[in-house]
Amino acid sequence: MSVSRAKFLQTLGKSIPGLAMGGTAAAAQALAEKLATISGPITQPAVAPLKSGGMEFLRHGPSDGNRIALTFDDGPTPGVTDRILDELKRRDLRATFFMIGQKVAAAPELARRVLAEGHEIGNHSFTHPKLAELPDTRVVEEIEKTQAIMHEVLYHHPTWFRPPFGSFRREQTGILQRENLRLVMWSVDPKDWSQPGESKIAETILTNTKSGSIILCHDLYPQTVNAVGKILEGLTARGFSFVTLSTLLANVAFSSEKIDS
């Protein structure tokens, strides 16, 4: 089944009372169930596709200015994301959170808190699959459903997309162009998803971060949360400034030809 974006959002608004007023977790769960009934992508106006290799895979920002971007994937996770937010708020620092659509539906108030406290939210797909292994119709569905739920629940249209596992084919970048999304990867990876221990997570980040670094973490496990304070203190002591991705990459020229792979 395929429906227009306008009709899709209109149907959601009518079928899920409370969302227009901010909603509740129950309303957001109902929204997720409604999204699950859509078996195909939300149709968009036709656009000229990008030729293969038409969008950069950004991995780092400018090396001047001593600015860095701390990013968290796979949330929002109650009991984890909120603790990370507490650490950031205590120091008045900013980060970027790449959220999974289904998890936004399950924890809408936590997602709203991220925005309310000045952080940025990006699209990290709806169910966290390996997108490079999927047909384009499924990739479109994963991206557009997440855009739709963030629009409806958070009144937010993400600018950035990060593919789960970093799995994305060059020829799929035209899909992002339709949603006005830019693709970003990372330059520092402590592999905190493997839970190597909070000391190892902090050590890897503190050792490898430099000006312009985009740091990958996951707001999934207590080990990451327990390492965040040491990471923030250590990088701040070295003079780094924590900014959102949009701030870090504000003056980066986005090529329509080149891919940084």
Secondary structure, 3 states (H helix, E strand, C coil): CCEEHHHHHHHHHHHCCCHHHCCCHHHHHHHHHHHHCCCCCEECCCCCCCCCCCCCCECECCCCCCEEEEEEEEECCCCCHHHHHHHHHHHCCCCEEEECHHHHHHCHHHHHHHHHCCCEEEECCCCCCCHHHCCHHHHHHHHHHHHHHHHHHHCCCCCEECCHHHCCCHHHHHHHHHCCCEEECCCECCCHHHCCCHHHHHHHHHHHCCCCEEEEEECCCHHHHHHHHHHHHHHHHCCCEECCHHHHCCCCCCCCCCCCC
